[in-house]
Amino acid sequence: MSANTAVAEQSVAEPLAVLGRDVTVPLVTGGEVTYAALDYAASAPALQRVWDDVAAYAPYYGSVHRGAGYLSQLSTDLFENARKTVAKFLDCRDEDQVVFTRSTTDSLNLLAAALPADCQVYVFETEHHASLLPWREARVTYLDAPRTPAQAVATLERALAERDPEGPALVCVTGASNVTGELWPVRELAAAAHTHGARIVLDAAQLAPHHPVSVRELDVDWVAFSGHKLYAPFGAGVLAGRSDWLRTAEPYLAGGGASRKVSRRTDGGVDVEWHDSAARHEAGSPNVIGAYSIASACKALTEAGFDTLVAREQYLIDTVRAGLAEVPEVRILSLFGDDAPRVGVISFVVEGWNSSHFAAALSAEYGIGVRDGLFCAHPLLRTLLGSDPQTQGECGAPEAAPGEKSLNAIRVSFGAGTPDEHVERFVGAVKELVRDGARWNYRTEDGRCVPDTSTGTSAATSA
């Protein structure tokens, strides 16, 4: 289906119910409007289904593991069943472990701490910092940004061919870019890694909320993702995959829950026998509500059907891209080109506009929440923008004069809970801002562009 055909048709399904869908926010120009949350790539709103499930469980909340009371046993069952639900959602292998963490970042740092000695890590410079930075204790090879999926595979194969085949190696790659939304050739990269005796971990933070993720079909060794991007609040994440490196590594955190047996030695020290299950890396009282909310979200997305969700999201993607294409001053950022498959994450720059100023105007004058800046992917933005990413200057000043390179970008992102009206309002607001300019004065405060309410006048009045 072409973009024009898809945009001409109505959305194929209703959005999933999420919290905040009826929240209204004030406009600096007067009045209120229903908030358009278009920053899903940072944190997606919680599904109503997830919130209802957690609310139903909350009166029965109790300590997890080892408690003799009914509520403790119920909470323990719920926590361990959440682990099974996540394993099913990811189509894990029978021998895989599911470890609950705080986030994708926490998951990848856990894996980094579990790497065998002298492990070589390969990571593209295009990764989010959560994938780019945890490997400080390993030998890291940073790979240049590819311009096609095939080039990504070829780049990795060349790098792996030069390594010592006897030593351990790990490839870390995103499933979908948090900047461009483009899907990466995960299955092909996994095949290349395994051909050369390396393992691979998939950063699925931006992929799992939008597309099905099968550990078996992709043939990856680990998957990491965050609950707060999967429509589940409460600060939990997942690392799922092979157990051997995790089972032999020192616990990520030392403490209760990770230890099976602790005894004093005659010399005054202690001997510790650690668990070899997922509990080894889950020391302390676990975030049972966070784990349960992730499991609830996994069930809700599965029941809604990813075929339906993907088709609806593609309609929204086509609507936004077609609308932005009608504005000559807008440049959409892309590594793989316009025809690359992608999720609902789109970054762009507007000629003559400071990105912070543009995003602030979308919020203050239209009630639309997007993100501006570098998106925790500085090397990738350097490649896409053709300039060194920098902090913003004064928000009232243009980001770059016509013909000059932009320094930062604007990101709009959406998903299963986004109504058609939100993306339509966004497209209309972009066109109006570019054509007419902001209607209010703005100033820089703590590094952010905010409406200047000190004068109480619009841009037109002050001019």
N, C-alpha and C positions, 0 to 999 in steps of 0.2 A: 504494500500500500504506500503510495506517495504521500509526502507531507501535506500537499494541497488537498488530496482526497481525505486524509485523516482529519484535517482541520475542518473540512467542510461538514463532516459528520458530527453528530452529537456524541458526547461521552458514552462509553459502552456500559457503564455501570455506575451505581451510586457510590460516593466515597464511604469508607468505613467511619463509624462514629468515633470521634475523638474528643477528649476534654478540651475546653476552650473554644469550641466551634461557634459559640454564640457570644463570646466576650466582646464588649465594645470598648473602644479606646478613644480618648479625646483627640481632636485635631487642633493644631496650633491656629488654624484659620477659623476655628469655631465649630461647635457641634461635635458629634461622635459618629463612629462608623464601626461596623463589625471588623475585628482584627483579622487580617490576612496573614497567617503564619507561613512564611515561605523561607524558613531557615531549617528545614528538616535535616540537612546534612550535618548540622551541629547537634541538635537534639530534636527528635520528632515528638509531637504531642502524644500523650498517653492514650492508648485505645480505651474507649469507654468500657469495653469488655474486660480489659485488664484491671481497670480501677474497680469495677464491680466485683471481680473475683477476689481482689485483695481486701476490699471492704467486707466481704462475706467471711473471709478467713480471720480478719483482724481480732475479733473477740476470742478466738481460739489460739492466738499467738502464744508460743511458749519456747523454752530453751530447746536447742537442737542437740541431739545425741546425749546419751547416758542418763537422761532424766527418767525417773520412774513414774512421774505423773502422767495423767491422760493427755493433757495439752502438750507436754513435751514429746510424748510418743507420736501424737498427731502431727506436730510440727516437724519431727524427724522424718516421718513417712512422706510428708509433703515435700520436704527438701530433697530427699533421695528420689522421689518420683519426678521431681522437676528435672533432675539430672537425666533420667530416662527419657523424658519428653524432649529435652534438647538433643540427646543422642539420636532420637528418631527424626527430629526436624532436620538434622544435618546428615542423616543417612550414614551414621558412623559405622565403622567395622565393629565386630563383636568384641574385639580385644582393646578397643580404644577407651581412653579415659576422658571424662568431662570434668574439668576443674572450674569451679566458680571463682571469679576474680572481681575486681572493681570496674574494669573497663577493657577496651582493646589495648590501650597503652599498658595497663597492668598485666594483661595476658602476655604481651610480647616481651615485656621486661622479665616476667616469670620464665618464659622460654629461654631468654638470653642468659639468665642465671643458671639454667639447667644444661647449657651446651657442654659437650665433652671438651676435654682439654685440647687446645690447639685447633679448634674448629674454625674453618674458613666460612665467612658469611658473604653472600652476594645480594646486593640490594640496588635497585634502580634509583637514581637521584630524583625520580619523579614521585617517590613515596611521600606520604604524610609523615610528619616527624615521629609519630608513634611507631612507624615501621623503620624509619631512617636512623634513629638515634639510640635504641637500646643496646646495641652490639658493641659498646665501647671496650669491653674486655676481650673481644674476639678479634681475629684478623679479618678486616672488612675490605671488600672490593666494591666500590661504588661504580655502577654502570651508567653510561651516558643515556640521556633521554632518547628513546626510539621515536621514530615518526610514523611507523606502521606496526601493527601487531607482528607481522612476519619479521620485521627488523628487531623487535624485542626478543623473539625466540633466537634469532641468529646471533644477537649480541650476547645472550646468556650462554649459548652453546660454545662460542669462541672463548669466553672467559673460563668456562668449566673445563674445556679441553686443555687449558694451560695449568690446571691445578695438580697437586699431588694426589693421585687416585687412591692412595692408601689412607689418607687422613679424612676425618669427618668434615662435612660441608653442609651448609644450609642456605637455601634461597628464600628470600622474603619478598612477597609481591602482593600488591593490592588486587582485589577483584574488580573494583570500580573506582575510578579516581574521585577523590573528594573535591577536586577543582573542576574537571571537565565532565565528569560523569561517565566517561568512556569505559567500556568493558575491556578488560585485559584478557589475553589468550591463556587463561590459567591452565587448562588441560594440556596445551602444547608446552607450556613452560614446565609443568610437572613432569611431562615425558622427557624433556631435555635434562632436567635435574636428575631423574632416576637413571637415565642412560649413562650419566657420568658419575654415578654413585653418590649423589647428593640428595638431601631431603629438602622439602619445601613447606613453608608455612604461608597460609593464605590470610591476609588481612581482609576480612569480609565485613568490616564495619559499614561500608557503603553498599555492599552487594546483598547481604542477607535480608535487609528490609524490603528489597525490590524484586529479587529473583530467588528461585530455589537454589540452595547450595547443597550439593551431594558430595560428601567426602569420598565416597566410593567412585562415583562417575568422574570427578575431577582428578582423582588419584593423588590428592594432597596428603601430606603427613600430619599437618595440624591446621586448624581453623581458629581464628580469633575474631570476636565481635563484641559489641557493647549493647546492653539492654536499652540505654537511653536513645539509641538510634533505631531500635526495633520496636518503638511504641511502648516501651516498658520503663517506668521510672524507678527510682530507689537505688541508683548507683551500683549496678552489678554488671559483670561481663562474663565471658566464657573463653576458655582455651580447651579445645577438644582435639584429640588425636592420639598418636602412638604413645605408649606408656613407658617404653624402656628408658629413654633419656630422663623422663620425669621421675621414674622410680629409683634411679641410681643417683640423682642429684641431691645436693644438700637442700633441705626444705627452704622454700622461698622466704618464709617467716618461721622463726623458732618459737614454739609455745604449745599451749594446750591444744589438743585436737590433732596436731601433727605427730605427736609422740604416742607410741604404743606402750612403752615402758621406760621409766626413769628410776635409776638407783644410785645411791651414794657409793663412792669408792673408799677404800681404806685410806687413800692419800688425801681425802677431803673433797675430791672432785665428784663429778657425776658422769654416769654412763647413760646414753640415750639410745633407745631402739625406736626408729621412726617407722611410721606406717609406709607401706609401699603402694597404697591406693591413692585416690585423688586427695584424700584427707591430708596427705603428706605436705601439700602446698596450700592447705586451707586452715592454717592455725588461727586460733581465736574463735569467738562465737560467730558463726557464719551469718551472712545477710540473707536470712530465710525469705523475707518479703521480696528482696531483689531477685532471688533465684525463682521464686514462685511467679513473680510478674513476668520474667523472661519466658517461663514455661507457658504461661497464659497467652502471651503474645505469639509464641510459636504455634499454639493450637489455633488461635484466632486467624492468623495468616493462612495456615494450612486449610482451615475450613472455608475461608473466603475463596481460596483457589488462586494460585499464582498466575494461571493463564488469564483469568479475569483481571487480576491486579496489574499484570504487565501490560495488557491491552489498554486498560484505562490510563495508565501512566504514560504510555506512548502517545495517546491522544493529547495529554497535557504537554508533553515534551514538544510535539509538533506544533501545538498552539503557540507556545512561547517562542520557539525558534522562528516560526513563520512571522510572528509579530515583530520580533527584534530585527528580522531581515528587512523589514520595511523602513527601518530607521538607518540612514546611511552613516550617521555618526557612531553607531554601535558596532563593535567588533567582538564577536563571540570567540572565546579562547578554545583551542583544540589542538591535541597532539596528532590524532589519527585521521582528522578530516571530517567533513560534514556527514558523510554516509556511515560513520562508525556507529555501531550499536552503543547505547548509553542508558543510564538511569536518569532520574529526574534531578540532575545537578547541572547547572549551567552558569558559567562565569563569563563576564564580559567587561569591556571598558567602553566609556563614552567619550568621544573626542571633545576636548575642551573642558571636561568636568573632573573635579576632584572626586574620587570614589566615595570617600567619607561624606562629602557634601551631598552627593546624589542619593546615597543610602539614607542619610538623615532626612532628606526631603521626602523620600518615599514613605518613611515612617510618620513624620510630623504632619505632612499635608494629605496623605492618602491612607494612613493606617495599615501600611504594608511593611512587614518585617523581613528584611533580607540581611545579608552579611557583606561587609567590605573588608579589604585588607589583603593578607597573604595566606590565610587559611591553613596555617601550620604546614606549609609546603613551600618554603622559600626557594629551594633550588628549582622546583618545577615552575614557579612563577617567573623566575629569572629567565628560563627558557621560553616560556610562552609570551612574556612581555618584551623580551629582547633587551632588558635593562636590569640593573641591580635593584631588587626590591628594597624600598626604604620606608621609613615611617612617614606618615602624611605630614604635609606642611599645614599652613593655615587653611581651614576648610573653605573659607570664602574665596580663595584663589583657585584658578584653574589647576588641575593636576598636571596637565601638560598642554602647551600651546599647540595649535593645529600643526600636524606634521611631526611633532615630537613624540617620543615614546612614553607610555603611561608607566607609573611606578607601582600601582596597586590595582585591584580589580573589585568588582561587585559580583556576588554570587546569589542566585536564586535557586532554591531547592524545594522539592515537594514530594508527595507520595500518596499512600493509600487513603489518607484522610483529607486530601486537598479538594475542596469544591471547585467546579469549573469557574465560578465567579471570581475566585481569588486570582487565578492566573490571568483571566480576562481583565480584571481590574489592574493587575500589574502591568500588562502590556499597554493598556490605555494610559497609565500613569507615566511610563517611560516615554511614550510618544509626546505626551503633553509637556513633561519637564524639558525634553530636548527642544521642543518647538517654542515654548513660552518662558522657560526658565522657572526658577523657584519663586514662590509667592511670598516667601518670608526671608528675613535676614538670619544668618547663622554665624556662630563663633566657635572657636576651639576651646574646649574645656577638658583638662586632664587627658589630652591627646585625642579626644573625640570631637566630632562635629555635632553641635547641638543647636536647637533654635535659640535665637537671641530674644529672650522675653523681657529684657530690661527696658526696652523702648516701647514694647507693645505695638509695634508697627510692622506692616508687611513690607516686603522688598519694594513693591510698587509705590507705597506711600513714602518710604524713606528716599526713594530715588527722586 
